[in-house]
Amino acid sequence: MAELRISEIDEHEVDTVLAEDIDFSGELSFSRPLMLKGRFTGQVDATGDLYVGARATVDAAIKANVVSLRGTLKGNIRACSRVELFSTAVVEGDIEAPDIVMESGCRFNGMCRMSDDSVADAKGTQDE
């Protein structure tokens, strides 16, 4: 059996954590790792890594370097490096990334695109 390349991250290793009791709407922009553990609605436009906790609910379009998802997401994901879907993840939306890892048990309803073009496009928009 192939070995998965995703591993758990401790929230103490992340610069910013939006806790489980946070219900936030708006636009998030960040360059250092961020973890969402509560509810978020809006848009994420970041150069840093995004970690979504198992109890988190996100309704947003996401653009980030790495998107590591354990919770529920309704919206499209565009990652420069990688998307990680753990077994508890539920995604309703499209994924665009050069590297996608899915654990058995995750749920993904959408289209998937893997190409170097997504990396170039995402990096190009970050430079603007």
C-alpha positions in Angstrom: 0.0 0.0 0.0 1.3 3.5 -0.8 2.4 5.7 2.1 0.5 8.9 2.5 2.6 12.1 2.7 0.3 14.1 5.0 0.9 14.4 8.7 -1.0 16.1 11.5 0.1 19.5 12.6 -0.1 20.7 16.1 -1.8 24.1 16.5 1.1 25.3 18.5 3.2 25.1 15.3 0.8 27.6 13.6 1.2 31.4 14.0 -2.6 32.2 14.1 -5.5 30.1 15.2 -9.1 31.1 14.9 -10.7 29.1 17.7 -13.8 26.9 17.6 -16.0 29.7 19.1 -15.1 32.1 16.3 -17.7 32.8 13.7 -16.1 35.1 11.1 -17.2 36.6 7.8 -15.0 38.5 5.4 -11.7 38.2 3.5 -8.6 36.6 5.0 -5.1 37.4 3.7 -2.0 36.1 5.4 1.6 35.0 4.6 2.2 32.8 7.6 0.4 29.6 8.6 -3.2 30.0 9.8 -5.6 27.5 11.3 -9.4 27.8 11.2 -11.2 25.8 13.9 -14.6 27.6 13.9 -16.9 29.0 11.2 -15.7 31.2 8.3 -17.6 32.6 5.3 -16.0 34.7 2.6 -12.7 34.5 0.7 -9.1 33.4 1.5 -6.4 35.0 -0.6 -3.1 34.0 1.0 0.5 33.1 0.3 0.8 31.1 3.5 -0.6 27.7 4.5 -4.2 27.2 5.6 -5.2 24.4 8.1 -8.9 23.7 8.6 -9.7 21.8 11.8 -12.0 18.8 12.0 -15.0 20.8 13.5 -14.5 23.8 11.2 -17.1 24.8 8.7 -15.9 27.0 5.8 -18.0 28.6 3.0 -15.3 30.3 0.9 -13.2 30.5 -2.2 -9.7 29.6 -1.1 -6.3 30.4 -2.6 -3.3 29.5 -0.5 0.1 27.8 -0.7 -1.0 24.5 1.1 -4.6 23.8 2.1 -4.8 21.0 4.7 -8.5 20.2 5.4 -10.1 18.1 8.1 -13.4 19.9 8.3 -16.2 20.9 5.9 -15.6 23.3 3.0 -18.1 24.6 0.4 -16.2 26.5 -2.2 -13.3 26.1 -4.6 -9.7 25.5 -3.6 -6.6 26.8 -5.5 -3.3 25.8 -4.0 0.2 26.7 -5.2 1.8 23.6 -3.6 -0.6 21.0 -2.3 -4.1 20.1 -1.1 -4.4 17.6 1.7 -7.8 16.0 2.5 -7.9 14.0 5.7 -10.4 11.2 6.3 -12.8 13.6 8.1 -12.8 16.2 5.2 -15.9 17.1 3.2 -15.4 19.3 0.1 -18.1 20.6 -2.2 -16.2 22.5 -4.8 -13.4 22.3 -7.3 -9.7 21.7 -6.5 -6.8 23.1 -8.5 -3.3 22.2 -7.3 -0.1 20.5 -8.6 -0.3 17.9 -5.7 -3.4 16.5 -4.1 -3.4 13.9 -1.3 -6.7 12.3 -0.2 -7.1 9.9 2.8 -9.6 7.1 2.5 -12.9 8.3 3.9 -12.8 11.9 2.8 -15.7 13.2 0.7 -15.0 15.3 -2.4 -17.7 16.4 -4.8 -16.3 18.6 -7.6 -13.8 18.7 -10.4 -10.1 18.3 -9.9 -7.4 19.9 -12.0 -3.7 19.1 -11.6 -1.2 21.0 -13.7 1.8 23.3 -13.5 -0.4 26.0 -15.0 -2.3 26.4 -11.6 1.0 27.1 -9.9 2.1 29.7 -12.4 -1.3 31.4 -12.3 -1.4 31.5 -8.5 2.1 32.8 -8.2 1.5 35.3 -11.0 -1.5 36.8 -9.1 0.5 36.9 -5.9 3.1 39.1 -7.5 0.5 41.6 -8.7 
